């Protein structure tokens, strides 16, 4: 197994349940930690690994789809997208809203989804 990481990706997102949150974007920080089955012979070839550049593009596309009420929903959508790659066995996704409370660096959630063995 190998871990694939994306750390501290900050994107503008249309997210939140309150009226003031629906009027514009706010910064979210996204962290991914995927556990993937390692290719038996990587051979220095990109198609033999889970490509973190593709992951970042998938996350951007999900964030850009439109307004999402809950960080939990965003985290689940990202985790499910990560699990589309059959090599990914589990996806840990942390979403943090960065500008909610002046007294806190961030607020958010962390979820983990595991591939069904069926």
N, C-alpha and C positions, 0 to 999 in steps of 0.2 A: 504494500500500500504506500501511497505517497500523499502528502498534503499539498494542496494548491491554495495559495493565499492571495487575497486582494485586501490591502490595508488602507484605511482612511481615505476612501474615495468620497469626495465632497461634491455634491450636485445640487442644483436648484430643483426643488420639487413642489408641485401643487399638492399639498397634503394637509389634512386637518379637518376637524368637525365644526370648528367655530367659524362664524361669519367672517371675521377678519382674516382667517387662514384661507378662505375661499377666494379672496380678492387678489392674490398674487402668489409668488413662490417664496419658499423658505429653504434654508440650507439643511441638507441631511448628510450625515456621514455614514457610509456603508462599509462594512467589513464582511468578508467571506472567508470561510475556512472549509474547504472541501476535502473529503477523504476519497481518493480515487484508486482504482486498481492500477497497479503499475504495469506498463507494457514489458513483456519479458526481454525485449531487445530494443531499447529506445533508439539507438543508432544515430543520435543527434538529429533526429527528424521531428519536425513540429507536429505532424499528424499522428505521432505516437504518444503524445501527451495531451492533457487537458490544457487548452490554450487560454491563458488568463486574459489576453487581449480580446478574445471572443467573449469571455465572461463579462468584461467591462462594457463591451458594446451591447450585450443583452441587458445588462442592468440599466444602461442609459435608455435603451428602447422602452423598457418597462416604465421607468420614471417619466418618460416623455409621452406615454399613452394618454395621460390626462389626470384629472383630479382623483385622488384617493383619500378616503376619510381617515383610515387608521394606519399607523406604522406597522401594525400586525399584518394587515392585508398586504402591504408592500413587501414585507419580509417573506411572507408565504409565497407570493408570486415569484419572487427572485429565487427562492429555494426550489420551487417546482421547476423553474426554467433550468436551473443547474442540474437537476436530476434527469433531464431529457438525455444528457450524455450518459450512456449505459455504463461507462467506466466510473462514474461518480456514485459512490456508495452512501455518502451522507453529505449534507450541506448545512453548515452552521452560518446563520445570517444575523448580523447585528445592524439595526437601523437606529440612528440617533438624530433627533432634531436638535439643532445647535443654538437656536435663538429664542427659546421659549421662556426661560427664566433667567434674569440677569445674575442671580445667585448661583446658578448651576452651569457647568460647562455643557451639559447635554442631558436629554431625557430620551428614553427609547426602550426598545425590546431586543432580545436575542432569542432566536428560535433555532431548533435543529430538526431537520427532516431526514429520515433514513429510507433508503430504497426498500420496497417490499420484496421479500424473497420469493414471492409467487410468480 
